[in-house]
Amino acid sequence: MLRNLLLVTYRNLIKNKAYTLINVVGLSLGIAAFIVISAYVHFEKSFDNMYPDGNNIYRVESQFYRGNELTDSWATASNGYAKAMYNNLPGIASYSRISWNNNERDVRYQNIKFREKRVCYADSNFVSFFALPLIIGDANTALKNINSVVISEASAKKYFGNAYAAMGKTMQISSQFNSNPCMVTGVFKDLPVNSTLQFNMLISFATAPDWVKEFWYQQDNYTFLKLKPNASPAAIEAQFPAMAERYKTEKPLKELKWSVQLVPLANIHLNTIKPYEMEVKGNRSAVNFLQIMAYVILLIACINYINLATTKSVDRAREVGIRKVSGAHTSQLILQFFIESFVINFISLGFAAVLVVVMQYLLQQISGDSHTYQLLIDAGLVVKIALVFTGSVLLSGIYPATVLSRLKPIKVLKGRFAFSKSGVWLRKGMVTFQFAASLLLLAGTLAVYRQLNFMNSQGTGINLKQTIVLKAPSNTDNYLQKVNGFKSSTANLAGVQEVSISGAVPGKQVAMAAACRRYGTSKADERTYDMLRVDFDFMKMYGLQLIAGRGYDSSNPADSTKLILNEAAVKQFGFASAQDAVGKKIWVESLDKEPNEVIGVIKDYHQQSLKDAYFATVLFMDPKLTWVPLKFISVKVNQAQLTQINQSLAQTWAQYFPDSAFDYFFLDDFYARQYEQDVHFGQVFMLFSSMAVVIACLGLFGLTSYSTARRRKEIGVRKVLGASAQSIVQMLTNDMLKLIITASVIAIPLAAVIIYQWLQGYAFKVQIAWWQFVLPVIVLMLISFSATIYLTYKAAQTNPVKTLRDE
């Protein structure tokens, strides 16, 4: 029987080639889109699932309250939190810390020298806490002793050739503040790309300066806790503020309530980004929306199959009637239609596999990331695809099988078969769903494009062009003297226009904050401010706009202790205006003996992307604030002499800092990288939205083509009775217009809500405009009517004698 059913299926598919092609193409696109989107979603949701006990690991994040107002919420904690929480709060089984402060360091072994990112201090139990797989070394002792370092397998190959050759070797690891000879005591396997924690080297926490080890006033590490069975994270959070009162003995932020939030390890990657995040985070809303899009695209493809199958049921009705008269059971007929659905879906799955490879390549070109879409062979994803394939077979086969298997053979063979009203309404409802989904995706695509274009075209308030940024050198004798000497020498190079040294550059989080308040106010008015260390040339270098007071004057040495505020800081300090702030004095954390005078106010500029609001920022040069390092040397150059300038910079660098790696980047490219994730999402969204519309249009073309063919006699009769081709086209497009209008009524309000919610993730955003909802409707009408008008006009132009000669 199975052989007969397959033979009948083969004959039906071959006989109706156009019908088969439309179904296979539509389902192939739908399945391929579903697989690729699901791979991306699966990757984003797979972060940190490789760690044993990962479901019981929490990151401690800092929060500060003034009354019930949350003033600051940071991803980091201070070094002092962990031990105090472990000793005072019940429910904590163990803890471990990793410090990200100044994690870019110069690493040297013999003549091999590189500037390495993510070289961090870590607690002695860090390797065992996360069960990092060691190639060589003892997890329990590798980070126990001072001047010990555990390195990645990639680092071992880079410096020593292999992991085993690295053991026992001594590397010189230097930052701006210190330099340590560290012995390699272990080599861990390279971390997977879907690990939130990404580091190259771990230095034993015992190597860090003693004063920082339990310090409460520098929130610059990640603290992780493992809880005891049945321990409540909420209970630990609730007890922390009272405990903190015994430890926050210094003046800064003393008036605030210090609190913490325990965030499950698995949630970190997709949570909203906070200040002082060190990892590149995902976007939970985007991931969830793409997952919904995957199912919508697959559903649109299945609806195409259902609509075409039920529309063709008039042709299949006589076949079903004859088979019933010949003794076929209803179960056999249902099986027949499910086998047809299975075969078409199976063929589509084969073509989809090819499309997945092509789409994977395209998406890698879009994102520049070869890792995101490499988890297709994951067992969980394969099971999900198998379940979805089974669901697609059932969904696309169940309605045609149910409708046709219930036909009465007597009525069918007498030619009395017609669609029921409920069947007609269901088919129209499915077409309306396709239109609504397409409108929603088109409106979303337009919103994403508008926001990306807005961010790219919006003025930043700073001059980024023709700027090379050098990363500051590591620890050396007479550090400031040499840095200033390098600046002077660089300024005299041919093609160099400006040089400035600062603690941060545009596109980089300032990352250094201090508690400040107006002179004469109480501690209760203290707030945190970004502290941007600059030099006399910084404002001129970056074209910052002065709106009150004056800038720094190199001819006036006293300016080195003065402050310049941005507009956001003026507002947070509570000054009436920019002019009102000039001449006033500010208490700055760690400089409480004498307040600093404000000499100027600059217009707010975008230190980071337009996703972020303006940060309250204080520009300063005070040499007493030594805890804020100078991290970057910016060089404004003549673009025409770029190659020569690069060579000259490298030679000058080698003269002043022979032990430090020469590392630089172009500022405009660096700043633009902040939008890479948004651009990637926009391009991916646009690609899959286009696919959804194409799939819907394929089904619409097939449905219109077949429906027009079924009405050819009606068209012939109308032409004989004097109807024009235009009136026939109008008659056949009226139903389509009604469906699009219905879909618009459903989709436009839903799109407006979704787009509004999505835009809330941006501090600076476009205004929602009425035309961005009308335009997708017009586009959909043009696409739909183009196919409908072409087919109906072609049918209307046919000689009625040909269509009526058999009547």
N, C-alpha and C positions, 0 to 999 in steps of 0.2 A: 504493500500500500504506500509506503514511504517513497518508493521509486516512482510510483504513479503521480503522487502529489508533487514531487520535485520536477517531474517531466511537465506537468500542467503549469507549474510556476515558471519554468524556463520558457515555455511557449508563449505565456501571457506577457512576459517581460520582453521577449524578442518581437512579438507582434506590435507592442506599443512602445516603440523605441524612444519617442519624445517624452512620453510619460515616465519611462524608466530613467532616462537621462536627467530629467529635472529632479526627480526624487533622489537619485544617487548623488548628484552634485550638491543639492541642498543639504542632505543628511551628512555628506562628507565634510562640508564646510562647518556644519553645526557640531559634529563630533570632534573635529580637529580643534575648533575654537574652544570647546569645552575641555579637552585634554590639556591644551596649552595654558589656558587660564587656571585650571585646577592645579597644574604643576606649579605655577607661580604662587597661587594661594597656599598650596601645601608647603612650599618652601618658606614663605613668610610665617606660617604658623608652626613651623618645625624648629624654631630657634630654641636652643638650650635644652632640647629633649635628650641630649647625649650624656648628660651628667647623672650618675646614680644619686638617688635621693633628691633629684632636682625639684620634685613636687613638694619638698619640705625645706627648700632654701628660699630665703627672702632677702631682698636688698633693703637696707635702711636708708631712707631718704629724709632730708632735713626740711622742716617746716617751722615758720615763725609766725606768731599771732600777736596782734595788738588788740586786746579784748577778743571779740569774735571775728575780727578781720584778719584774713590770711595775707600777710605782707610779703612773704617770700616762700617759695617752694623749690628746693634744689634736689638734683638727682644724687648729690654726694652727701657724705657725713663727715664728721671730724674724727681724727684718730682716737680721741678720748671716749667716744660713745661706746665702742664695743666692750671694753673691759668693764666699764661702769654698769652697762646693761646686764652683762653676764653675772656680775657679782651681786646685783641688787634686785633684778627682776626675775621672778620665777618663770619657768617654761622654756628657757634657752639652754639647749644642749651644748652648742659650741658656736664659735664665731671665727671669721677670718677676714683680713683686710688686704686691699691692694691700693697703693697710692699712685694717683695719676699726675701729681704735681711735677712740672718740669720733666715730663716723660720722654722728651727728645734729648738724646745724649750722644756724644761722640764715643764711639767704641773702637778700640785699637788693639790689634794683636800683631806684634812685630811690625812689618811694613804694610799690613792690611788695615785700612782705616775707612770707616763709614759713619755717617750720622744715622742713627737708628731711631725709629719711632717706637713708642710704647715699650720703653724700658722702665720698669716700675719696681718700687719696693713692695714686698709681699710678706705676710706673716709666715712663720716657720711651718705652719700646718696647711698652707694654701694648696700645695700639690695634693696632699691626701684629702683635704676638705672637698675638692672638686674631682678627686680621683683622676687627675691628669695622667694619661698613659705615658710612662717614662720608657724610653728606649734603653737608657742606662742611668743608674743612680738609685738611691734609696729615698722614696717619697717622704719618709718620716724624719730624715736627717738632712736632706739636700739643702734646706734653707735655714738650718739651725744656727750655723756659726756666722760670725761677722765676715764680711767680704766674700760671701758665697754667691754664686749666680747660677741659675738654671736657664738654659737657652733652648730655643726651638730647633727642630731638626734642620730647617732651612738655614738658620743662622750657623749651625754647626758645619754645614756643608760650605757656606760662604767663607768662613774663617779658617776651618781646619780640614776640610775635605770630607769628613764623615763624623758621625756622632761619637764613635768610640775613640777617635783621635782627639776629640775635644776634652775628654775627661782629664781633670787635673791641670789643665792649662790655665794660665793667668791672663786675663784681658784687662786693659786699662779703660775704665768707664768714667766719663767726665760730663758734668753739667756746668752751668755757669758758676755754681756755688762750691762744688767740690770735685775731687777726682779720686777714684778708688781702684786699687788693683784687686780684681775679683777672680777667684778661682772657680772654674766650671765644675760643679758638683752633680750635674744631671742634665740630661737632654730629653725634652718631651716631644712627642709627635706633634706635627703642625696641627693647629686647631682647625676644625672644620669651619667652612664659611658661614654656616648657620649657628655659630656661637656668638652670643652677645659680647663676651669677653674676648678681645683680640690683643695679644701681647707677644713680643718677640723675646724678651728677656725678663727674668724675675730676680731682683737682688734681695738678699735676706734683709728683713726689716731691722735686724740688729745692726746693719751697716748705717742706717739713717741716723742723723744727729739726734742726741738724746732728748732735746727739748721738744721735738715734734711727736714723739712716740705716743704720748697720752694727752696731747694738746687739744683743747676744746674750741679754740678760736681760729681754726683754719679748716674749713669744710672742703677738703680736696682729695678724699679717698672714697672708695666704694667699700662699704661694710656689709658682710653677708652673715646671716644667722641661720642655724639649723635649730628647729624647735623640737621640744620633747613631744612624745605622743599626747594627743588631745590638748596641747597648748593652744591658746587663742591669740592670734596676731593682734586682734582688736584690744585684748586685755593688756598686752605689752605696750601698745601705743598709748592707751589711756593712762598707764602708770608712769610713762617717761617724763612728762612735764614736772611732776612733783619731785622725781629723782634729780632732774636737771638743776633744780634750784640749789642743790648742795654743791654743784660743780661749776656753775657759771659765776665765778667769783670776780672776774674782771669787769670793767665798766662797759665795754661795747655790748650793745643789744641786751643789757641786763634787764631793762624794763619790759622786754618782750617775753611772751610765753614760748619756750622752746619745745618743739614737738617733733615727732617722727612719724613716718608712714612706712609700713612694712609691705613691700611690693613683691609678689611671687616672681621667682626667676623667669618662669615661662611667659609672664605678662610684659616684661620689660621692653622687648623689641617693638611691640605694637602700641605701647602706651604713648600718650601725648609727650612730645619732647619737652624737657625742662632745661633750665640753665645748668651748665657744667656737665652735660652729657658728653661722653667721650666716644660713643659708638654711633654709627649711622643707623638711624631708626627707621622702621617701616611706618605705614599709615594704616591704622586699623579700619578706618572708614573706607579707604580706597580698596583695601583687601576684601572687606565684606561686600562692597558694591560690585567688585569684579566677580566675586563668587556668584552673586545673584545674576549678573550679566551672563555668566556661563550657562546657568540653567535656563535663562530666558532665550538665549540663542538656540540652545538645543530644543526647547519647547517650540520655538518658531519653526524649526526644521521639521519637527514631528507634526505640527499643525499642517504644514504643506502637504505632507504625505496623507494625512487624514482627509483633508479637503479634496485632494485629487482623487483619492480612492473612493470617497463617497460620491463625488461627481461622476466618476466612471461607473458607478453602480448600476446605472441604467443599462449600459452595455453588458455588465456582468449578470444582470438580473435574469436574462433568458438562460444563461449558462447554469445559474443556480436552480432555476425552475426545472430544467431538463434533468439535472443531476438528482434533484429531489424526487422527481417522477420515476427516475431509474433506481430509486431505493437508497440514495445517499442519506446518511444520518446527519442531524444538525452538528454533532460533534466533529464529524469528518469535514464538514464545510468550514467550521470555525478553525480547525487545524489547518486547512488549506490556506486560509487567509493569514494565519499566524506564520506559516512557513514562508509565504510570500514576503511578509514583513521582515522575518528573520533574514531571508536571502538578501533583500535590498539593504537592510542594516549591516549585514556582514560584508557585502561588497563595499558599502560606504565606509565601513571601519578600515578596510584595506586601503582605500584611497586616502582616508583621513590620516593613516600612519605616514604616508608620503607627505601630505600637507603639513603634518606636525614638524617634520624635519625642516621643511622650507620655512615655516613660521618661526621655528626655534632659531634658525639662522637670522631671519629678519629682526627678531626681537633682540638677539645678541648684538646686532649692528646698531639698533636703536639705543640700547642701554649701555653698550660697551662692557657688559658683564657676562662672562662665559659660565658663571656658576648658577645663576638663578634658575635656569631651566634644565639643569642636569639631574634632577631628582625624579625623572619620569619612570625609572625602573624601581622606585620604592614600592615595597610590597603593599603598603596601605593604599597608595594611589592606584596601583593595578587593580586591587579589589574594588575600589570606588568606581573605576572605569568599567569594570565587568558588571557591577550592579547597575550603573547608568545605562550600559548597553542593553541589559535585560529589560530595564524599565522602558527604554526607547522602543524595543521590539513590542512590548506589551501595549504601550501607549499608542503607538502608530498602527497597531494591528487590531486592537480590541473593538474600536468603534465600527470600522468597516465590517469586521467579522460578525459583530452583533447585529448590525442593520441587515446585511445581506442574508445571513443564516435564518432570519425570521420571515423572509418573504414567503407568501402563499403561492405555490406553483400555478394554481389555476388562474389567478389574476395576472401573474407575470406572463404566462403563455398567451393570454388574451390581449396583451399589450396595455394593461391597465395600471402598470406600475408607475408611481409618481412619488416624489419626496413628500414626507409628512411635514406638517408645519413646524413641529418641534425639531426635526432634522434640519430644515432650512434655517431656522433661528439659531440652532447650534453652530451651523457652518458660518453664518454671518457673525456670530459672536466670536468665533475663532479668528476670522479675518480682522474683526475690530481689535481683538487683542494684539494681533500682529502689527496693525497700524499704530496702536497706542504704544507698544513697546518700541517701535521704530522711532516714533515722535519723541519719546522719552530719551532715547539714546542720542538722537540728533540734537536735541536741546542741550543735553549734558555735554556733548562734544563741543558745541558752540560756546557753552559757558567756560569749559576748560580752556579753550583757545583764547577767549577774551581775557581771562585772568592771566594766562601766561604772557600774552601780548602786552597786557597792562604792566606786569612786573618788569618785562624786558625794556619797555619804552619809558617807564617812569624815571624821572631824574632821581639820582641817589643823594645829591647834595655834596658829592665829593668828586675829585678828579682822579680817575683810576688809570688814565691812559699813559702809555710810555713809561711805566714804572716797573722796575725790577726790585724784588724784595729778597734780601739776603737774611738767612736765619743767623741769629747772633752766635758768636763763638762760645766754646765751652770754657771752663775755668782756666785761667792763666794769671801769671804775676802781673801786677799793675793793670788790672782788667780795664777799668774805666779810662785810664790814660791811653791804653792801646786802642780801645774802641774809638775814642775821640781822634786819635792819630790816624786811624784808618779812615774815619769820616773826612778829615781834612785832606788826606792824600787822594781820596776818591773824588772829592769835589773839584780837584785840579785836573782830573783826567779829561782828555778830549772827548767831547760829546756828552758829558755829564752836566745836567742843568741844575739839579737840586739833590741834596742828601739830607735824610732825617733819620733819627734813631727813636724808637718808641716801644712801648710794652705790647701793643697790638696794632694790627693794620686792618683796614676795611675788609670785611668778609670773614674776620676772625673774632670770636667772642672775646671781649676784654678780659673776662675770667678772673679779674682781681677786684674784690669788693671791700669796702670799708664802711663802718658805721659813722655817719656824720650828722651834725645838726647845726642850726644857726647859733651864732654866739649870743648868749643871753637867754637862751631857751632851756627848758628842763630836759633831762635824759629821756623823758617820755616822748619827746619829739624826734628822737633818733631814728634814722632810716638807713638802709643800705644803698650805696651808690657805686657804680662802676668807676674804678680808679684807673684812668688812662695816663700812663706815664709818657711824656713827650719831651721834645727839646725845642729850642727857639725856632727851628725851621719847619716844624710839623704842620702848622696851620697854613703857611704859605705853600708848602709842598703839596698838600691835598686840597688847596683851594677852599678851605672852610670859611663860611660867610660870617663875619662879625656883625652883630646887630646892636650891640651896646658896649660901651667902654672901649678898651683897646686890647690888642694882642700882646704877645711876649716881645720884648725888645732886648736883643743881645747886647746892646750898649749899656743896659741897666742891670747889673748883677743881682740887684735886690729882687728882680722879677722871678728868680729861681724859686722863691718861696710863695709866689702868688698862685691863685687859682683862676681857671676859666671854666664856666659852666655851660652846658647846653640848655635849650629851652625846657626840656623835660625835667632837668635838675632844678631849674628856677621854679617850676611849678611845684615840684615835690618839696622843696625847701619852704614853700609858702610865701615867696616874694610876690609883691603886687604886679611887678613887671620886670622885664629884662633890665631896664634903667634903674629900677629900685634895687636890684641885686648888686650892682656895681658899687664898690666901696665898702660893702658889708663884709663881715668876717664869719668864718666857718670853723667849727671844731671838727677836726679829723681824727679818727681812731689812730692811736699810738703817737699822736702829736698834741696831747691834751695840755701840755705846758703853755702853749701859745697858739692862738687861732691864726688861720691863714686868711688873707684878704682876697676878695674877688675883684679882679681887674677887668673882666670882660665876659660877654655872653655870646655864644655862637648859635647860629641857626641849627635846628635839629637836622641831622643827616643819618642816612641808613648805614650804621656800622655793620649790620648784617642784612639778611634778605628782608623783603617786604612782608614776609610771614610774621615777622616780629615787630612789636610796637617799639617806639623810640625808648631807649634805656636812659634813665637818669645818670648822666656821666659827668665826672669831674676831671678836667685836664689839669695835670700838675707836673712840676719838675723838682719838687722839694727833695734834696738829697738825703734827708733824714728818713724818708720812706723807702728804706733799702729792701724791704720785703717784697716790693713790686719790681720785678726784674725788667730790664730792657731786652726784648726778645727779637726785634727785627730792625734791619737797616734798609730803608727805602731809598732807591736811587732813581731819579727822574732822568731819562736819557733821550738822546736824539735817535729816533728809530732807524735812520739811514746808516748810523754807525754802530749798530747793535753788535755785530760779530766782533768788531775791534774792541768795543767796550767790555764785552764778556771776557775776552782774553786779558784785558788790562785789569779788570776786577779780580780775576783769578790770581794773577801775578801779585797784585797788591795784597790780597788776602794771605797768600803764602808767606809774604814778608812779615806780616803782623801776627798771624795765627797758624803757624806751621803744624800744630797738633790738632787743629780743628778742620773738619770736612767743609768744603766750599759747597753750600747748598742754597739754591735760590729758586724763585718762581716768578712768573709774570702776573702782576696783580689783577689785571682785567680778566684773565682766564680763571684765576683762583676765585675771584668774586662770583663769576658766572657759574662756577661749580655748585654753588648753593642751590641753584634751580634745577640741577640735573635730575633729581628725583621727580620733581613736578613735571618737567619736560618729558621724562620717560613715561610717567603715568598718562600724560596727555596724548602722547603718540600711541601708546598701547590702547588707550580708551578709544581713540579715533579709528585705529585699525579694526578693533572688534565691533565697534558700532557700525562701521561700513560693511563688515561681513554680515551683521544681522540684517541690515537694510537690503543687501544683495540677496540674502536667502529669502527674505519676505517678498522681494520683487520677483524672484524666480517662481515662487509659488503662485504669486498673483498672475504672472504671465501664463503659467500653465493652466491655472483655473480659468482665466479669461479666454484663453485659446480654446479650451475644451468646451466651455459654456457657449462661446460664439458658434462653434461647430454644431453644438446640439440645437441651436436656435436658427440654423441656416434656412430651414423651411419657413419659419415665422418671418424672417427677414425677407425671403422671396415673396411671400404673400403680401407683406406691407409695401414692397416695391411695386408689385402689380397693381395695388390699390392706390398708387401715386405718392407714396412716402419718399422723401428725398434722403440722400445718403446722410446729410447733416442731421436730420430729425432722428434717423435710426441710431447714429452715433450718440446723440443726446439722450435718447431713451435708454441705451445700454450703459451710459456712464452715470446716470442719475443715482442708481443704487450704490455705485462706488463713492460718489460724493457724500451720500448720507452716512456711509460707514466711516469715512474720514472725519466728518464733522462729529460723529459720536465718539470716535477715538480721541479727537482733540479735546472734547469736553472732559474726558477722563484723564488724559495724559498731561495737559497743560498745568492744572492745579498741582498734580503730583510732582511734576518736574520743578515747579516754582519752589515747593517746600524742600525738595532734595537739594536743589542748587543753593538755596538760601542757607541750609544747614552746612553744606560743604564750604561755602565761602566764609563761614564763621571761623575756620581754621587759619584765616589770613588777617593780620592786623590792618593791612592796606589792600583794598579789594575794589573791583568794579561794582557799579550799581546795576542791579537787575533791571533790564529794559524790556518793554513790552514786545519789541520787534524780534527779540531772540527766541520768542515762543511762536510768533507768527511765521517767521522765516522757515523753520522746519516743516510747518504745515504746508507752506507753498511748495517747498522742495518735494515733499512726499506726494503732493497733488500732481506736480509735473511728472515725477517718475511714474506714478500709477496711471495717470491719464495718457501718458505717452504710449504705454503698452496697450492700454484699453482702446484708445482711439485708433492706433495703428491696426489692431486686429479687427475691430468692428467696422472700420472704414473699408478695410480690405474685403470683409464679408459683404458689406453693403454694395460694393462695386461689382460683385459677382452677378453675372446674368441670371435673373430669376428662372429662366427656362431650364437652366442646368439643375437647379435645386428642386424644381417642382415637376420634372419630367416623369418621376416615378409615382406621382400622386394620381 
